[in-house]
Amino acid sequence: MTDTTLPPDNSAERIEPVDIQQEMQRSYIDYAMSVIVGRALPEVRDGLKPVHRRVLYAMYDSGFRPDRSHAKSARSVAETMGNYHPHGDASIYDTLVRMAQPWSLRYPLVDGQGNFGSPGNDPPAAMRYCVTGDALVRLPFGQSMRIADVVPGARPIRITRSS
């Protein structure tokens, strides 16, 4: 015979039955709102989305500076994807292209050379044909940058052993 007594009401171990349809709706809305707030809306402080911030930091970390030569866009995309944004190269390249287009942003953040599209909806050339560089984000003299300040999700992951 099994014991069917429930734990006391104030216990954290109490299991409450929930309607699956209501729980799925609530969970989906909660997740959608967290994605919108966390990824889709630009930050109020600088107007950048997390993917923009990651691309700029990867370019900075790779040595793309205003006083150095340009490099293939594929290098910027690969550095970003390998270190900070493992979600595929198409979204990263689209972000990089948008930051180089003078008609997309008030102030282009990346100096692009090559076919980066046109205002008439012509698509940009493949990343192997375009070069970028001269990340136009400069630090004030004497200041340094920490990755946690620029890319909030790029913190070391602590791996723990479980049994």
C-alpha positions in Angstrom: 0.0 0.0 0.0 1.4 3.4 -0.9 1.3 6.5 1.3 -0.8 9.3 -0.4 -0.4 11.9 2.2 0.6 15.3 1.0 3.4 17.4 2.7 2.2 20.4 4.7 1.0 23.5 2.9 4.1 25.5 3.7 6.5 22.9 2.3 8.5 23.6 -0.8 8.0 20.0 -1.9 4.2 20.4 -2.5 3.2 19.5 -6.1 0.2 21.4 -7.4 -1.8 20.3 -10.4 -1.8 22.9 -13.2 -3.8 23.1 -16.4 -1.2 22.3 -19.1 -2.8 24.8 -21.6 -2.6 27.7 -19.2 0.9 26.8 -18.1 2.1 26.7 -21.7 0.5 30.0 -22.5 2.0 31.7 -19.4 5.5 30.1 -20.0 5.5 31.1 -23.7 4.5 34.7 -22.9 7.2 34.9 -20.2 9.8 33.6 -22.5 8.8 35.8 -25.4 8.9 38.9 -23.2 12.4 37.9 -21.9 13.7 37.6 -25.5 12.2 40.9 -26.5 13.6 42.7 -23.5 16.9 40.9 -23.5 17.8 40.7 -27.2 15.4 42.6 -29.5 15.2 46.0 -27.9 18.2 48.3 -28.1 19.8 49.4 -24.8 18.8 52.9 -23.7 22.3 53.9 -22.8 23.9 53.4 -26.3 21.1 52.2 -28.7 22.9 48.9 -29.4 21.4 45.5 -29.3 23.5 42.7 -27.7 24.6 41.3 -31.1 25.9 44.8 -32.1 27.8 45.0 -28.9 29.3 41.6 -29.4 30.4 42.3 -33.0 32.0 45.6 -32.0 33.8 44.0 -29.1 35.0 41.1 -31.2 36.4 43.6 -33.7 38.1 45.5 -30.9 39.5 42.3 -29.4 40.8 41.2 -32.8 42.8 44.4 -33.3 40.5 46.2 -35.7 41.4 49.8 -34.9 41.1 53.1 -36.8 44.9 53.2 -37.3 45.2 49.7 -38.8 44.3 48.2 -42.2 41.0 46.6 -43.1 40.3 42.9 -43.0 37.8 40.5 -44.6 34.4 40.7 -43.1 34.5 36.9 -42.7 37.3 37.4 -40.1 35.1 39.7 -38.0 32.1 37.3 -38.3 34.3 34.3 -37.4 35.7 36.0 -34.3 32.3 37.0 -33.2 30.7 33.6 -33.8 33.6 31.7 -32.2 33.9 33.8 -29.0 30.7 35.6 -28.2 27.7 34.8 -30.4 27.4 31.1 -31.5 24.2 31.4 -33.4 25.3 31.3 -37.0 27.1 33.6 -39.4 24.2 35.0 -41.3 22.8 37.1 -38.4 26.2 38.3 -37.5 27.0 39.4 -41.0 23.7 41.1 -41.4 24.5 43.0 -38.2 27.9 43.9 -39.5 26.5 45.1 -42.8 23.9 47.3 -41.1 26.6 48.9 -38.9 28.5 49.8 -42.1 25.6 51.3 -44.0 25.3 55.1 -43.7 21.5 55.0 -44.5 20.8 52.4 -41.8 22.3 54.2 -38.8 22.7 57.9 -38.1 26.4 57.3 -37.4 27.9 54.2 -39.1 29.9 52.2 -36.5 32.1 50.2 -38.9 34.0 51.4 -41.9 33.1 49.0 -44.7 34.7 48.7 -48.1 33.0 46.8 -50.9 29.3 46.1 -51.8 27.4 46.6 -48.5 24.0 46.9 -50.3 22.0 49.9 -51.3 19.0 51.9 -50.0 17.0 50.4 -52.8 17.0 46.9 -51.2 20.0 45.5 -53.1 21.5 42.9 -50.9 25.2 43.1 -49.9 27.9 41.0 -51.4 29.0 37.8 -49.6 31.3 38.4 -46.6 34.3 37.0 -48.5 34.2 39.9 -50.9 33.8 42.8 -48.4 36.3 44.2 -46.0 35.7 45.9 -42.7 37.8 47.6 -40.2 38.3 50.9 -38.5 35.8 50.1 -35.8 34.7 53.7 -35.2 34.2 53.2 -31.5 37.1 54.8 -29.7 38.0 54.8 -26.0 38.9 58.0 -24.2 42.7 58.2 -23.7 43.9 56.1 -20.8 40.7 54.1 -20.3 40.4 50.4 -20.6 37.5 48.2 -21.4 36.3 45.0 -19.6 34.3 42.5 -21.6 31.6 42.2 -18.9 30.9 45.9 -19.4 30.4 45.5 -23.2 29.1 41.9 -23.6 27.0 41.0 -20.5 26.5 37.4 -21.5 30.3 36.7 -22.0 31.3 35.6 -18.6 33.3 32.5 -17.8 31.1 29.4 -17.4 31.8 27.4 -14.3 31.5 23.7 -14.8 30.7 21.7 -11.7 30.8 17.9 -11.4 27.5 16.3 -10.5 26.8 12.8 -9.4 
